[in-house]
């Protein structure tokens, strides 16, 4: 349950960073929350409910790259200072 809450927190931080002028600070917090939430979401001790880091890390990197791109475009359009 905590993993889902952390992933939801990460998504909220990503969305808030689009509208706030924090210059990516909330995105970094979102990436960290997404990674920790993904790691907590699956029981790594049970082989049936285990998700490899080979899936978690690329998913985190792709999500981070996407939202960094969105934040960059929002700053370019709105003139973040």
DSSP file (Angstrom, degrees, kcal/mol; ACC not computed):
  #  RESIDUE AA STRUCTURE BP1 BP2  ACC     N-H-->O    O-->H-N    N-H-->O    O-->H-N    TCO  KAPPA ALPHA  PHI   PSI    X-CA   Y-CA   Z-CA
    1    1 A X     >        0   0    0      0, 0.0     4,-1.9     0, 0.0     5,-0.1   0.000 360.0 360.0 360.0 -38.9    0.0    0.0    0.0
    2    2 A X  H  >  +     0   0    0      1,-0.2     4,-2.4     2,-0.2     5,-0.2   0.869 360.0  57.4 -64.2 -36.3    2.8    2.4    0.8
    3    3 A X  H  > S+     0   0    0     37,-0.3     4,-2.0     1,-0.2    -1,-0.2   0.906 106.9  47.7 -60.9 -42.3    4.3    1.8   -2.6
    4    4 A X  H  > S+     0   0    0      2,-0.2     4,-2.4     1,-0.2    -1,-0.2   0.884 110.8  51.7 -65.8 -38.3    1.1    2.9   -4.3
    5    5 A X  H  X S+     0   0    0     -4,-1.9     4,-2.4     2,-0.2    -2,-0.2   0.903 110.1  49.0 -65.0 -40.9    0.9    6.0   -2.1
    6    6 A X  H  X S+     0   0    0     -4,-2.4     4,-2.3     2,-0.2    -2,-0.2   0.883 111.0  49.4 -67.4 -37.7    4.5    6.9   -3.0
    7    7 A X  H  X S+     0   0    0     -4,-2.0     4,-2.1     2,-0.2    -2,-0.2   0.906 111.7  48.9 -67.5 -40.3    3.8    6.5   -6.7
    8    8 A X  H  X S+     0   0    0     -4,-2.4     4,-2.2     2,-0.2    -2,-0.2   0.898 110.6  51.3 -63.6 -40.1    0.7    8.7   -6.4
    9    9 A X  H  X S+     0   0    0     -4,-2.4     4,-2.6     1,-0.2    -2,-0.2   0.903 107.8  53.2 -61.1 -41.5    2.8   11.3   -4.5
   10   10 A X  H  X S+     0   0    0     -4,-2.3     4,-2.3     1,-0.2    -2,-0.2   0.920 108.7  48.7 -61.1 -44.1    5.3   11.2   -7.3
   11   11 A X  H  X S+     0   0    0     -4,-2.1     4,-2.1     1,-0.2    -1,-0.2   0.892 111.1  50.4 -64.3 -38.9    2.7   11.9   -9.9
   12   12 A X  H  X S+     0   0    0     -4,-2.2     4,-2.8     2,-0.2    -2,-0.2   0.908 110.0  50.2 -64.7 -40.9    1.3   14.7   -7.9
   13   13 A X  H  X S+     0   0    0     -4,-2.6     4,-2.0     2,-0.2    -2,-0.2   0.893 109.2  52.0 -64.1 -39.1    4.8   16.2   -7.5
   14   14 A X  H  X S+     0   0    0     -4,-2.3     4,-0.9     2,-0.2    -1,-0.2   0.927 113.0  44.4 -61.4 -44.5    5.3   15.9  -11.3
   15   15 A X  H >X S+     0   0    0     -4,-2.1     4,-1.0     1,-0.2     3,-0.7   0.914 112.3  51.4 -68.7 -42.6    2.0   17.8  -12.0
   16   16 A X  H 3X S+     0   0    0     -4,-2.8     4,-2.2     1,-0.2     3,-0.4   0.853 103.9  59.3 -62.5 -33.7    2.7   20.5   -9.3
   17   17 A X  H 3< S+     0   0    0     -4,-2.0     5,-0.3     1,-0.2    -1,-0.2   0.775  97.4  60.1 -69.7 -24.2    6.1   21.1  -10.8
   18   18 A X  H << S+     0   0    0     -4,-0.9    -1,-0.2    -3,-0.7    -2,-0.2   0.889 116.0  32.7 -66.3 -37.6    4.6   22.0  -14.1
   19   19 A X  H  < S+     0   0    0     -4,-1.0     2,-0.2    -3,-0.4    -2,-0.2   0.687 110.5  71.7 -95.2 -20.7    2.6   24.9  -12.5
   20   20 A X  S  < S-     0   0    0     -4,-2.2     2,-1.0    -5,-0.1     3,-0.3  -0.646  79.3-127.6 -95.6 154.2    5.1   25.9   -9.8
   21   21 A X        +     0   0    0     -2,-0.2    -4,-0.1     1,-0.2    -3,-0.1  -0.506  66.0 125.5 -97.8  64.9    8.3   27.8  -10.4
   22   22 A X  S >  S-     0   0    0     -2,-1.0     3,-1.2    -5,-0.3    -1,-0.2   0.404  70.3-128.3-101.9   0.7   10.6   25.4   -8.5
   23   23 A X  T 3  S-     0   0    0     -3,-0.3    -2,-0.1     1,-0.2    -6,-0.0   0.825  73.6 -45.0  56.5  36.9   12.9   24.7  -11.5
   24   24 A X  T 3> S+     0   0    0     -7,-0.2     4,-2.1   -10,-0.1    -1,-0.2   0.429 104.6 120.1  94.8  -0.7   12.7   21.0  -11.2
   25   25 A X  H <> S+     0   0    0     -3,-1.2     4,-1.9     1,-0.2     5,-0.1   0.915  80.5  47.4 -63.8 -42.0   13.0   20.5   -7.5
   26   26 A X  H  > S+     0   0    0      1,-0.2     4,-2.3     2,-0.2    -1,-0.2   0.834 108.5  56.1 -68.6 -31.1    9.6   18.8   -7.3
   27   27 A X  H  > S+     0   0    0      2,-0.2     4,-2.5     1,-0.2    -2,-0.2   0.910 105.9  50.3 -65.7 -41.2   10.5   16.6  -10.3
   28   28 A X  H  X S+     0   0    0     -4,-2.1     4,-2.1     2,-0.2    -2,-0.2   0.917 111.8  48.0 -62.8 -42.6   13.6   15.3   -8.5
   29   29 A X  H  X S+     0   0    0     -4,-1.9     4,-2.5     1,-0.2    -1,-0.2   0.880 111.1  52.0 -63.0 -37.9   11.4   14.5   -5.4
   30   30 A X  H  X S+     0   0    0     -4,-2.3     4,-2.6     2,-0.2    -2,-0.2   0.885 107.9  50.6 -65.3 -39.9    8.9   12.8   -7.7
   31   31 A X  H  X S+     0   0    0     -4,-2.5     4,-2.4     2,-0.2    -2,-0.2   0.912 112.2  47.2 -64.4 -42.5   11.6   10.7   -9.3
   32   32 A X  H  X S+     0   0    0     -4,-2.1     4,-2.5     2,-0.2     5,-0.2   0.922 113.7  47.4 -65.5 -43.7   12.8    9.6   -5.9
   33   33 A X  H  X S+     0   0    0     -4,-2.5     4,-2.6     1,-0.2    -2,-0.2   0.889 112.1  51.1 -64.2 -38.6    9.3    8.9   -4.7
   34   34 A X  H  X S+     0   0    0     -4,-2.6     4,-2.3     2,-0.2    -2,-0.2   0.916 112.0  46.5 -64.0 -43.8    8.6    6.9   -7.9
   35   35 A X  H  X S+     0   0    0     -4,-2.4     4,-2.2     2,-0.2    -2,-0.2   0.943 115.9  43.6 -65.4 -48.3   11.7    4.8   -7.5
   36   36 A X  H  X S+     0   0    0     -4,-2.5     4,-2.1     1,-0.2    -2,-0.2   0.910 114.5  50.8 -65.0 -41.3   11.1    4.0   -3.8
   37   37 A X  H  X S+     0   0    0     -4,-2.6     4,-1.4    -5,-0.2    -1,-0.2   0.894 110.0  50.1 -62.9 -39.8    7.4    3.4   -4.4
   38   38 A X  H  X S+     0   0    0     -4,-2.3     4,-0.7     1,-0.2    -1,-0.2   0.890 111.0  49.1 -65.1 -39.2    8.3    1.0   -7.3
   39   39 A X  H  < S+     0   0    0     -4,-2.2     3,-0.3     1,-0.2    -1,-0.2   0.857 114.9  44.5 -68.2 -33.9   10.7   -0.9   -5.1
   40   40 A X  H  < S+     0   0    0     -4,-2.1   -37,-0.3     1,-0.2    -1,-0.2   0.680  98.5  74.4 -82.5 -17.6    8.2   -1.2   -2.3
   41   41 A X  H  < S+     0   0    0     -4,-1.4     2,-0.4   -38,-0.2    -1,-0.2   0.827  95.6  49.3 -68.0 -32.2    5.3   -2.2   -4.6
   42   42 A X  S  < S-     0   0    0     -4,-0.7     2,-0.9    -3,-0.3     8,-0.1  -0.877  84.6-121.3-114.2 141.9    6.6   -5.7   -5.2
   43   43 A X    >   -     0   0    0      6,-0.6     3,-0.5    -2,-0.4     6,-0.2  -0.701  23.3-168.1 -79.2 107.5    7.7   -8.3   -2.6
   44   44 A X  T 3  S+     0   0    0     -2,-0.9    -1,-0.2     1,-0.2     6,-0.1   0.643  80.8  61.9 -75.8 -13.3   11.3   -9.0   -3.7
   45   45 A X  T 3  S+     0   0    0      4,-0.1     2,-0.6     1,-0.1    -1,-0.2   0.795  91.9  70.4 -81.2 -29.1   11.5  -12.0   -1.4
   46   46 A X  S X  S-     0   0    0     -3,-0.5     3,-0.8     3,-0.2    -1,-0.1  -0.796  73.3-149.6 -92.4 121.5    8.7  -14.0   -3.0
   47   47 A X  G >  S+     0   0    0     -2,-0.6     3,-0.7     1,-0.2    -1,-0.1   0.758  95.3  55.6 -64.9 -23.3    9.7  -15.2   -6.5
   48   48 A X  G 3  S+     0   0    0      1,-0.2    -1,-0.2     3,-0.0    -4,-0.1   0.797 114.5  37.7 -77.7 -27.1    6.1  -15.0   -7.8
   49   49 A X  G <  S+     0   0    0     -3,-0.8    -6,-0.6    -6,-0.2     2,-0.4  -0.171  90.2 120.0-116.1  38.4    5.7  -11.3   -6.9
   50   50 A X    <   -     0   0    0     -3,-0.7     2,-0.5    -8,-0.1    -6,-0.1  -0.869  42.4-164.1-108.1 136.3    9.1  -10.1   -7.8
   51   51 A X        -     0   0    0     -2,-0.4    -9,-0.1   -12,-0.1    -2,-0.0  -0.983  25.2-122.9-118.5 127.8    9.9   -7.4  -10.3
   52   52 A X    >>  -     0   0    0     -2,-0.5     3,-1.7     1,-0.1     4,-1.6  -0.261  13.1-124.2 -69.2 151.1   13.4   -7.1  -11.6
   53   53 A X  H 3> S+     0   0    0      1,-0.3     4,-2.1     2,-0.2     5,-0.4   0.711 108.6  76.0 -64.0 -19.5   15.4   -3.9  -11.3
   54   54 A X  H 34 S+     0   0    0      1,-0.2    -1,-0.3     2,-0.2     4,-0.2   0.702 105.6  33.9 -65.6 -17.8   15.9   -4.3  -15.0
   55   55 A X  H <> S+     0   0    0     -3,-1.7     4,-1.6     3,-0.1    -2,-0.2   0.752 117.0  52.5-101.0 -36.3   12.3   -3.1  -15.3
   56   56 A X  H  X S+     0   0    0     -4,-1.6     4,-2.2     2,-0.2     5,-0.2   0.935 108.3  48.0 -70.0 -47.0   12.1   -0.7  -12.4
   57   57 A X  H  X S+     0   0    0     -4,-2.1     4,-2.5     2,-0.2     5,-0.2   0.930 113.3  45.7 -66.5 -47.2   15.2    1.5  -13.3
   58   58 A X  H  > S+     0   0    0     -5,-0.4     4,-2.7    -4,-0.2     5,-0.2   0.900 112.7  52.1 -62.8 -36.3   14.3    2.0  -17.0
   59   59 A X  H  X S+     0   0    0     -4,-1.6     4,-2.2     1,-0.2    -2,-0.2   0.910 111.4  47.2 -63.3 -40.3   10.7    2.8  -16.1
   60   60 A X  H  X S+     0   0    0     -4,-2.2     4,-2.6     2,-0.2    -2,-0.2   0.914 113.2  48.2 -65.6 -43.0   12.0    5.4  -13.6
   61   61 A X  H  X S+     0   0    0     -4,-2.5     4,-2.7     2,-0.2    -2,-0.2   0.897 112.4  48.0 -66.3 -40.7   14.4    6.9  -16.1
   62   62 A X  H  X S+     0   0    0     -4,-2.7     4,-2.4     2,-0.2    -1,-0.2   0.917 113.3  47.9 -66.1 -43.0   11.8    7.1  -18.9
   63   63 A X  H  X S+     0   0    0     -4,-2.2     4,-2.3    -5,-0.2     5,-0.2   0.921 113.6  47.7 -63.2 -43.8    9.3    8.7  -16.5
   64   64 A X  H  X S+     0   0    0     -4,-2.6     4,-2.4     2,-0.2     5,-0.2   0.923 112.1  49.3 -63.5 -44.4   11.9   11.2  -15.3
   65   65 A X  H  X S+     0   0    0     -4,-2.7     4,-2.1     2,-0.2    -2,-0.2   0.903 111.1  50.7 -62.8 -40.8   13.0   12.0  -18.8
   66   66 A X  H  X S+     0   0    0     -4,-2.4     4,-2.3     1,-0.2    -2,-0.2   0.948 114.0  42.3 -62.2 -49.0    9.4   12.6  -19.9
   67   67 A X  H  X S+     0   0    0     -4,-2.3     4,-2.7     2,-0.2    -1,-0.2   0.831 111.7  54.2 -73.1 -29.7    8.6   14.9  -17.0
   68   68 A X  H  X S+     0   0    0     -4,-2.4     4,-2.4    -5,-0.2    -1,-0.2   0.899 110.1  49.1 -65.5 -38.7   11.9   16.8  -17.3
   69   69 A X  H  X S+     0   0    0     -4,-2.1     4,-2.4    -5,-0.2    -2,-0.2   0.921 112.0  47.9 -63.0 -44.6   11.0   17.4  -21.0
   70   70 A X  H  X S+     0   0    0     -4,-2.3     4,-2.4     2,-0.2    -2,-0.2   0.916 112.6  48.3 -63.5 -43.6    7.5   18.6  -20.0
   71   71 A X  H  X S+     0   0    0     -4,-2.7     4,-2.5     2,-0.2    -1,-0.2   0.912 111.2  51.4 -63.2 -42.0    8.9   20.9  -17.3
   72   72 A X  H  X S+     0   0    0     -4,-2.4     4,-2.2     1,-0.2    -2,-0.2   0.910 111.5  46.4 -60.9 -43.9   11.5   22.2  -19.8
   73   73 A X  H  X S+     0   0    0     -4,-2.4     4,-2.2     2,-0.2    -1,-0.2   0.890 111.7  51.3 -66.9 -38.8    8.8   23.0  -22.4
   74   74 A X  H  X S+     0   0    0     -4,-2.4     4,-2.6     1,-0.2    -2,-0.2   0.900 112.0  47.2 -65.1 -39.7    6.6   24.6  -19.7
   75   75 A X  H  X>S+     0   0    0     -4,-2.5     4,-1.7     2,-0.2     5,-1.5   0.891 111.7  50.3 -68.0 -38.8    9.5   26.8  -18.7
   76   76 A X  H  <5S+     0   0    0     -4,-2.2    -2,-0.2    -5,-0.2    -1,-0.2   0.884 115.9  42.3 -66.2 -37.8   10.3   27.7  -22.2
   77   77 A X  H  <5S+     0   0    0     -4,-2.2    -2,-0.2     1,-0.2    -1,-0.2   0.900 124.6  33.6 -75.3 -41.8    6.7   28.6  -23.0
   78   78 A X  H  <5S-     0   0    0     -4,-2.6    -2,-0.2    -5,-0.2    -3,-0.2   0.522 107.2-117.4 -95.9  -6.5    6.0   30.5  -19.7
   79   79 A X  T  <5 -     0   0    0     -4,-1.7    -3,-0.2    -5,-0.2    -4,-0.1   0.979  30.9-152.4  70.8  57.0    9.4   32.0  -19.2
   80   80 A X      <       0   0    0     -5,-1.5    -1,-0.1     1,-0.1    -5,-0.0  -0.345 360.0 360.0 -61.4 139.9   10.5   30.4  -15.9
   81   81 A X              0   0    0     -2,-0.0    -1,-0.1   -60,-0.0   -60,-0.0   0.374 360.0 360.0-124.1 360.0   12.9   32.6  -14.0
